Amino acid sequence: MTILPPDPDFEALRLELARLRAARGWTYDELAARTSLARRTLIEIEQGRTVGTLKTWHALAHALDTPLDMLFGNLCRGHEPPGETQD
């Protein structure tokens, strides 16, 4: 029997990106300049039209001075993250 992992919460991830950007008072243009990503890409991610690549999220984490694991921890919102079983 195969046990599938829970679905990642991409909504929580994109909302955290929006929160971090807003907390710094940055526009899409400013974040684009700090990441070398296209403004359109940032909008697409924040609006949930695309997830983005690992390379994209790596650039975002550096620009936002936020550890990548903290950003990606949002994917497990609503379920227990891997390795945290209660024995």
N, C-alpha and C positions, 0 to 999 in steps of 0.2 A: 504494500500500500504506500503510495506517495503522498506525503503531507506537504502541501503548498504553503509558502509563506503568506502572511497577510498582505493585502494591497498597501503600497506606500501612500502616504498622505501628501500628494503633490500640492494640494491646496494649502496646507500648513507651510510647506516649503516656500511657495510663492508669496504667501502673506508675510512670512518672516523677511524675505527679501524686500518687500515693499516697506515694512516697518523699519528695517535698518536704513534703507535709503532715506525715508522720510525723517527719521531721527537725526540724520546728519544734515537735513535741509537740502539734499542734493536733487537736482533735476535729472531726468533721463540723460540729458546731454552731458552733465557733469560726470555721472557714473560711466557713461560711454567713454569719455575722455580718460578716465582713471583706469579703465579696463581694456581699452582698445577694442571693445565690442561695439557692434552697431546699435544705435539707439533703438532701431526697430526690433532687434533681438531682445533687448531688455524689456520693451513694451510687451512683446509676445510672451515672454516668460511670466511677467507680472500679471498678465491678463489670462494666463492659463492656456494659451494656444499652443505652446511648445514647452518642453521640459528643459531643454538645453543639454549640452554635453558636459562631461566631467571637466573638460578643459575650461568651459565657460564658467562653471561653478567655482573652479579653482581661482580663476581671475577675479570673480566676484568676492570670494572670501578674502583674498589679499587686499583688494581695493577697500573693502569694508572693515578690514582689520579684525576679522572674525574667524575663529578656527573652523575649518571645513567640517569637522565632526560635529560641531555645534549646529551648523546649518543643516547638515544631513540628518541630525538627530530628530529634526522635525518630521522626517518621513515616517517615523515610528509613532507619531502622535496617535493615541487611541489604542495602541497595542504594545505589548511588552517587547522592548528591543532585544535583538539576538544576544545570547550570552547572559541574560538576566533572569534565568529560571529560578523559581522558588522551590527549593527541595525540602 
